[in-house]
Amino acid sequence: MKQLYILFVFMLLVACGNDKNEEQTEENLQKTDELVVSKEQFKSEQMEFGTLSEHDFNTIVKVSGQIEVPTQNQSSVSTFLGGYVTKSPMLIGDEVKKGQFLVTLESTEFVEIQQRYLEVAQQLNFLKSEFIRQKTLYDENISSEKNFLKAESDYKSSLAHYNGLKKKLQMLNINPISVENGNITSTINLYAPIDGFVTKVNVSNGTYVSPADIILEIINTHHIHLELSVFEKDILKVKKGQKIEFRIPEASDSVFKAEVHLVGTSIDPTNRRVVVHGHIDDDHTAFIVGMFAEADIFVGSLNGIALPKTAVIQVENDYFALILEKETSNDYYFTKVKLDIGLQTEDVVEVLNAASLANQKIVVNGTYMLLNEAEGGGHSH
C-alpha cells in the first residue's frame, strides 16, 4: 500500500530482581509490537480512533428444546369398539375442521350393540307401564309393597341399562332414535374432534383397529410454543417474562423472539433438567411441531468496559488492540496491546484489563488492514 510502512520492534525481556525491571517485564508482555502508518494512509484507508466505553452486557442461559403445541391442541383418534376400516380418505398434511369426516369402520359388534339397545328400549316401555300400574295399586292398598318394589327395581335397572347403551351409541356416532325406528347399521363414521392438520395416519382400507389402536393424529398449530430444557444449575435464574431469542439451526439462519411463560416446578431425575415453556412473539411463522431449537434466555445484565469488535484483532487464541503510542507531523505510531476479553455481543467485546487502556486512543476501524500487511495473517474479531 502507498505510503504505508510497518516497523516491528521486538523487545527483549530480561529478568531482573528489582521492581523497575519487573514492571518493565510486565509491560513488555502486554505491548508486543510497534507499527507505524502515515497519516495520509490512515485517512485514505478510512481508519478511525475510538476509546473504551461502558456497555450493558446481557447475561444469558443457553438452552435447547423444540417447537411444541399445547396438549389441548393435539388429538388422537380411536374407537372404543373394534372394527375394519372401509373408508379412509385422509392423508398426512390434510387440514381438517372440527366435525369433519375422517374414517368409516365396519363391525358386527356395532350391529349387536344396536340390537341390545333396541331390545332394552322395547322392554323398558313394558317395565315402565308395569311400574306405574303397581305404584297405583300400592297407593290404593290393592297391591302389596313387595310387588311394587319389584316393579320399581326392574324398571330402574332396565332404565340404567337403556341409558348406558344409548350413551355408547352416541359415542359411536349412531343416532339412538334411528335405531328405535328399526334402522340398524353395520358401519360407523369417526369425525375430527378439533381443527388442525393430520400428522399421522396409521390405517388403510381393510385394516382392523382395536380400541387400543390410534387411527390417526391431528395437531392444531394455530398456537405453538417453545418447550425448552434448562439445566438444574441455571433454573433459579429463569423467571416468567424474560426474553428469549431462538434459532432453528437445521431450517433457518433467522433469529426469532419469544418470552418465558411458565417455568417447571419439578426436575427430571434422568437428566436433571427442568421444562420451561416459552410463548413465541410471532406464532404465525411456518414452524413445524418437533423442530429442534437452540435458545438464549436473557436472565439479567452486567455493566462492563468494552471495545467495538472491529477494534479487536484475534491471532490464534490471543486478542489485541492497537493504541496510539505517539504521532509526528506525518505519521502515527501504534503499539499492539494484548487484551483480556470477557463477555461478547455481535458488536462489542468486554475488555477485562481496561484499566491499562484508560484514556488511550485506540484504532477501532481498519485494524484488519494493518494486521494483514504486517503479519500476513490473522483476522479482526
C-alpha positions as CSV (number, residue, x, y, z in Angstrom):
1,M,0.0,0.0,0.0
2,K,1.1,3.5,-0.8
3,Q,3.0,5.4,1.9
4,L,2.3,2.6,4.4
5,Y,5.3,1.2,6.1
6,I,5.4,-1.2,9.0
7,L,8.1,-1.3,11.6
8,F,8.4,-4.2,14.1
9,V,10.4,-3.7,17.2
10,F,10.9,-6.9,19.0
11,M,11.6,-6.2,22.6
12,L,14.0,-8.4,24.6
13,L,12.7,-9.4,28.0
14,V,15.4,-9.5,30.6
15,A,14.6,-11.0,34.1
16,C,16.0,-8.9,36.9
17,G,15.5,-8.8,40.6
18,N,14.5,-5.1,41.1
19,D,10.9,-3.7,41.0
20,K,11.7,-1.5,38.0
21,N,12.7,-4.4,35.8
22,E,9.7,-6.4,36.9
23,E,7.4,-3.5,35.9
24,Q,9.1,-3.3,32.5
25,T,8.8,-7.1,32.0
26,E,5.0,-6.9,32.7
27,E,4.7,-4.0,30.3
28,N,6.7,-5.9,27.6
29,L,4.3,-8.9,28.0
30,Q,1.4,-6.6,27.1
31,K,3.0,-4.4,24.4
32,T,4.5,-6.7,21.9
33,D,4.8,-4.9,18.5
34,E,5.1,-1.4,17.2
35,L,3.5,-0.3,14.0
36,V,3.9,2.9,12.0
37,V,1.5,4.3,9.5
38,S,1.4,7.6,7.6
39,K,-1.4,10.0,8.4
40,E,-2.2,10.2,4.7
41,Q,-2.7,6.4,4.5
42,F,-4.6,6.4,7.8
43,K,-7.1,8.8,6.3
44,S,-7.3,7.1,2.8
45,E,-8.0,3.7,4.4
46,Q,-10.8,5.3,6.5
47,M,-9.2,4.2,9.7
48,E,-10.7,5.6,12.9
49,F,-9.8,6.3,16.5
50,G,-12.0,5.5,19.4
51,T,-11.9,4.8,23.2
52,L,-13.2,2.4,25.7
53,S,-16.8,2.8,26.7
54,E,-19.3,1.4,29.1
55,H,-21.7,-1.2,27.8
56,D,-24.5,-3.3,29.4
57,F,-24.0,-6.9,28.6
58,N,-26.9,-9.3,28.7
59,T,-26.3,-12.4,30.8
60,I,-27.9,-15.4,29.1
61,V,-28.6,-19.1,29.8
62,K,-28.1,-21.2,26.7
63,V,-30.6,-24.0,26.3
64,S,-32.2,-26.3,23.7
65,G,-35.6,-27.6,23.1
66,Q,-38.2,-27.9,20.4
67,I,-41.4,-26.4,18.9
68,E,-44.5,-27.9,20.5
69,V,-48.2,-27.2,20.8
70,P,-50.4,-27.3,23.9
71,T,-51.8,-30.7,24.8
72,Q,-55.3,-29.4,24.2
73,N,-54.3,-28.8,20.6
74,Q,-53.3,-32.4,20.0
75,S,-55.8,-35.2,19.5
76,S,-55.5,-39.0,18.8
77,V,-58.5,-40.5,17.0
78,S,-59.5,-44.0,18.1
79,T,-62.6,-46.1,18.8
80,F,-63.8,-48.0,21.9
81,L,-65.2,-50.8,19.8
82,G,-63.0,-52.6,17.2
83,G,-63.8,-52.7,13.5
84,Y,-62.4,-52.9,10.0
85,V,-61.6,-49.7,8.0
86,T,-63.8,-49.4,4.9
87,K,-63.1,-45.7,4.0
88,S,-60.1,-43.6,4.9
89,P,-59.6,-40.6,2.6
90,M,-57.2,-38.6,4.9
91,L,-53.5,-38.0,4.1
92,I,-50.8,-36.6,6.2
93,G,-50.8,-32.9,5.9
94,D,-54.5,-32.6,5.2
95,E,-56.2,-29.7,7.1
96,V,-59.4,-30.7,8.8
97,K,-62.2,-28.8,10.7
98,K,-63.8,-30.0,13.9
99,G,-66.6,-32.4,13.0
100,Q,-65.2,-33.2,9.6
101,F,-65.5,-36.9,8.4
102,L,-62.3,-38.9,8.9
103,V,-62.8,-42.6,8.6
104,T,-65.5,-45.3,8.3
105,L,-65.4,-48.6,10.4
106,E,-67.5,-51.7,10.0
107,S,-68.1,-54.5,12.5
108,T,-70.7,-57.0,13.7
109,E,-70.2,-55.5,17.2
110,F,-71.9,-52.3,16.0
111,V,-74.9,-54.4,15.0
112,E,-75.0,-56.3,18.2
113,I,-75.0,-53.2,20.4
114,Q,-77.8,-51.7,18.4
115,Q,-79.8,-54.9,18.8
116,R,-79.3,-54.9,22.6
117,Y,-80.3,-51.3,22.7
118,L,-83.5,-51.9,20.7
119,E,-84.4,-54.9,22.9
120,V,-83.9,-52.9,26.1
121,A,-85.8,-49.9,24.7
122,Q,-88.8,-52.1,23.9
123,Q,-88.6,-53.9,27.3
124,L,-88.3,-50.6,29.1
125,N,-91.7,-49.5,27.8
126,F,-93.3,-52.6,29.3
127,L,-91.5,-52.2,32.6
128,K,-92.4,-48.6,32.9
129,S,-96.0,-49.3,32.4
130,E,-95.9,-52.1,35.0
131,F,-94.1,-49.8,37.5
132,I,-96.8,-47.1,37.0
133,R,-99.5,-49.8,37.4
134,Q,-98.0,-51.3,40.6
135,K,-97.5,-47.9,42.1
136,T,-101.1,-47.0,41.6
137,L,-102.3,-50.3,43.1
138,Y,-99.9,-49.9,46.0
139,D,-101.1,-46.3,46.6
140,E,-104.7,-47.6,46.7
141,N,-103.7,-50.5,49.1
142,I,-104.7,-53.0,46.4
143,S,-101.2,-54.5,45.7
144,S,-98.5,-55.4,48.1
145,E,-95.4,-53.4,48.8
146,K,-93.3,-56.3,47.6
147,N,-94.9,-56.3,44.1
148,F,-94.4,-52.5,43.9
149,L,-90.8,-52.6,44.9
150,K,-90.0,-55.4,42.5
151,A,-91.7,-53.4,39.6
152,E,-89.7,-50.3,40.6
153,S,-86.4,-52.2,40.8
154,D,-87.0,-53.9,37.4
155,Y,-87.9,-50.6,35.7
156,K,-84.9,-48.6,37.2
157,S,-82.5,-51.4,36.4
158,S,-83.7,-51.5,32.8
159,L,-83.6,-47.7,32.5
160,A,-80.0,-47.6,33.6
161,H,-79.1,-50.3,31.0
162,Y,-81.0,-48.3,28.4
163,N,-79.3,-45.1,29.2
164,G,-75.9,-46.8,29.1
165,L,-76.4,-48.4,25.7
166,K,-77.8,-45.1,24.4
167,K,-74.7,-43.2,25.5
168,K,-72.5,-45.9,23.8
169,L,-74.4,-45.4,20.6
170,Q,-73.9,-41.7,20.8
171,M,-70.2,-42.2,21.3
172,L,-70.2,-44.3,18.2
173,N,-72.0,-41.5,16.3
174,I,-75.1,-43.7,15.9
175,N,-78.4,-42.0,16.3
176,P,-80.5,-43.8,19.0
177,I,-83.8,-42.5,17.7
178,S,-82.9,-44.0,14.3
179,V,-82.2,-47.4,15.9
180,E,-85.5,-47.3,17.8
181,N,-87.2,-46.8,14.5
182,G,-85.6,-50.0,13.3
183,N,-82.7,-48.7,11.3
184,I,-79.6,-50.8,12.2
185,T,-76.3,-50.1,10.6
186,S,-73.0,-52.1,10.5
187,T,-70.8,-49.1,10.0
188,I,-69.9,-46.0,11.9
189,N,-68.1,-42.8,11.0
190,L,-65.4,-41.1,13.0
191,Y,-65.1,-37.3,12.9
192,A,-62.4,-34.7,13.7
193,P,-62.5,-33.7,17.4
194,I,-60.5,-30.5,16.8
195,D,-59.4,-28.2,14.0
196,G,-55.9,-28.9,12.7
197,F,-53.7,-30.9,10.4
198,V,-53.4,-34.6,10.1
199,T,-49.9,-35.6,11.3
200,K,-50.2,-39.4,11.4
201,V,-52.3,-41.9,9.5
202,N,-51.9,-45.5,10.8
203,V,-54.5,-47.3,8.8
204,S,-55.7,-48.1,5.3
205,N,-58.8,-49.8,3.9
206,G,-59.2,-53.3,5.3
207,T,-57.1,-52.6,8.4
208,Y,-58.6,-53.9,11.7
209,V,-58.4,-51.5,14.5
210,S,-58.9,-52.4,18.2
211,P,-59.8,-49.9,21.0
212,A,-56.1,-49.6,21.9
213,D,-55.1,-48.5,18.4
214,I,-54.5,-44.9,17.3
215,I,-56.2,-44.5,13.9
216,L,-54.7,-41.0,13.1
217,E,-53.5,-38.0,14.9
218,I,-54.4,-34.3,14.5
219,I,-52.4,-31.3,15.7
220,N,-53.7,-27.7,15.7
221,T,-50.7,-25.5,15.0
222,H,-52.5,-22.1,15.4
223,H,-50.8,-21.7,18.8
224,I,-47.3,-23.1,19.0
225,H,-44.7,-22.6,21.7
226,L,-41.2,-23.4,22.8
227,E,-40.6,-26.3,25.1
228,L,-37.1,-25.7,26.5
229,S,-35.0,-27.9,28.7
230,V,-33.0,-26.0,31.3
231,F,-30.2,-27.5,33.5
232,E,-30.8,-27.6,37.2
233,K,-27.9,-25.3,37.9
234,D,-29.4,-22.5,35.8
235,I,-33.1,-22.8,36.6
236,L,-33.2,-20.4,39.5
237,K,-32.1,-17.6,37.1
238,V,-35.1,-18.2,34.8
239,K,-38.2,-16.1,35.6
240,K,-41.6,-15.6,33.9
241,G,-41.5,-12.6,31.4
242,Q,-37.8,-12.9,30.5
243,K,-36.9,-12.5,26.8
244,I,-35.8,-15.4,24.7
245,E,-34.0,-15.5,21.3
246,F,-34.0,-18.8,19.5
247,R,-32.9,-20.3,16.2
248,I,-34.0,-23.3,14.2
249,P,-30.4,-24.3,13.1
250,E,-31.5,-27.1,10.6
251,A,-34.0,-24.9,8.8
252,S,-33.1,-21.2,9.0
253,D,-30.4,-18.7,10.0
254,S,-33.1,-16.3,11.3
255,V,-33.3,-15.3,15.0
256,F,-36.8,-15.5,16.4
257,K,-38.1,-13.9,19.7
258,A,-40.1,-15.4,22.5
259,E,-40.9,-14.9,26.2
260,V,-40.7,-17.2,29.2
261,H,-44.3,-18.0,30.1
262,L,-44.1,-20.9,32.5
263,V,-41.2,-22.4,34.5
264,G,-41.5,-26.0,35.5
265,T,-41.6,-26.9,39.2
266,S,-40.0,-30.4,39.0
267,I,-36.7,-31.8,37.9
268,D,-36.5,-34.7,35.5
269,P,-34.4,-37.2,37.5
270,T,-32.9,-38.8,34.4
271,N,-31.2,-35.6,33.0
272,R,-31.5,-33.1,35.9
273,R,-33.4,-30.6,33.7
274,V,-36.5,-28.5,34.1
275,V,-39.0,-27.7,31.4
276,V,-39.6,-24.1,30.5
277,H,-42.5,-23.0,28.3
278,G,-41.9,-20.0,26.0
279,H,-44.5,-18.0,24.1
280,I,-43.4,-17.1,20.6
281,D,-43.9,-13.5,19.6
282,D,-45.0,-14.3,16.0
283,D,-46.5,-17.8,16.1
284,H,-47.7,-17.4,12.5
285,T,-44.2,-18.3,11.2
286,A,-44.3,-21.7,9.4
287,F,-42.8,-23.7,12.2
288,I,-43.3,-27.4,12.3
289,V,-44.1,-29.2,15.5
290,G,-41.0,-31.1,16.7
291,M,-38.4,-28.8,15.2
292,F,-35.2,-28.6,17.2
293,A,-34.4,-25.2,18.6
294,E,-31.4,-23.5,20.2
295,A,-32.3,-20.6,22.5
296,D,-30.8,-17.9,24.7
297,I,-32.8,-16.9,27.8
298,F,-31.9,-13.3,28.9
299,V,-31.7,-13.6,32.7
300,G,-30.0,-10.3,33.5
301,S,-27.4,-7.7,32.6
302,L,-23.9,-6.7,33.7
303,N,-22.1,-3.4,33.1
304,G,-18.7,-3.6,31.6
305,I,-16.0,-1.7,29.7
306,A,-16.0,-2.6,26.0
307,L,-14.5,-2.0,22.6
308,P,-16.2,-2.5,19.2
309,K,-15.4,-5.9,17.7
310,T,-13.8,-4.1,14.8
311,A,-11.1,-2.9,17.2
312,V,-10.2,-6.3,18.3
313,I,-7.6,-8.4,16.5
314,Q,-7.5,-12.2,17.1
315,V,-4.3,-14.1,16.5
316,E,-4.9,-17.8,17.2
317,N,-6.1,-17.8,20.8
318,D,-4.9,-14.3,21.7
319,Y,-6.7,-10.9,21.3
320,F,-5.1,-7.5,20.7
321,A,-5.9,-3.8,20.1
322,L,-3.8,-1.0,18.5
323,I,-3.2,2.0,20.7
324,L,-1.7,5.3,19.6
325,E,1.8,5.5,21.2
326,K,2.8,8.8,19.6
327,E,2.4,10.9,16.5
328,T,4.6,13.1,14.4
329,S,3.6,15.6,11.7
330,N,3.4,12.8,9.1
331,D,3.0,9.5,11.0
332,Y,1.1,7.6,13.7
333,Y,3.0,5.1,15.9
334,F,0.9,2.3,17.3
335,T,1.5,-0.4,19.8
336,K,-0.2,-3.8,19.7
337,V,-1.6,-4.4,23.2
338,K,-2.8,-7.8,24.4
339,L,-6.4,-7.8,25.7
340,D,-8.1,-10.0,28.2
341,I,-11.7,-10.3,26.9
342,G,-14.9,-11.3,28.7
343,L,-18.5,-11.1,27.6
344,Q,-19.3,-10.6,23.9
345,T,-22.2,-9.5,21.7
346,E,-22.5,-9.3,18.0
347,D,-20.9,-5.8,18.0
348,V,-18.8,-5.3,21.1
349,V,-16.3,-7.2,23.3
350,E,-15.8,-6.7,27.1
351,V,-12.2,-5.7,28.0
352,L,-11.2,-7.1,31.4
353,N,-7.8,-5.3,31.6
354,A,-9.4,-2.0,30.7
355,A,-7.5,0.0,33.3
356,S,-4.3,-0.2,31.3
357,L,-6.1,1.3,28.3
358,A,-7.9,4.2,30.0
359,N,-7.8,7.5,28.1
360,Q,-5.9,5.8,25.2
361,K,-6.7,6.4,21.6
362,I,-7.5,3.0,20.0
363,V,-7.9,2.1,16.4
364,V,-11.5,1.0,16.1
365,N,-11.7,0.6,12.3
366,G,-9.1,-0.6,9.9
367,T,-7.1,-2.9,12.2
368,Y,-7.6,-5.9,9.9
369,M,-5.7,-4.0,7.1
370,L,-2.7,-3.2,9.4
371,L,-2.6,-6.8,10.6
372,N,-2.7,-8.3,7.1
373,E,0.1,-6.0,5.9
374,A,2.2,-6.5,8.9
375,E,1.9,-10.2,9.6
376,G,0.2,-11.7,6.5
377,G,-2.4,-13.5,8.6
378,G,-4.9,-13.3,11.4
379,H,-8.3,-11.7,11.4
380,S,-10.2,-8.9,13.1
381,H,-12.6,-10.2,15.8
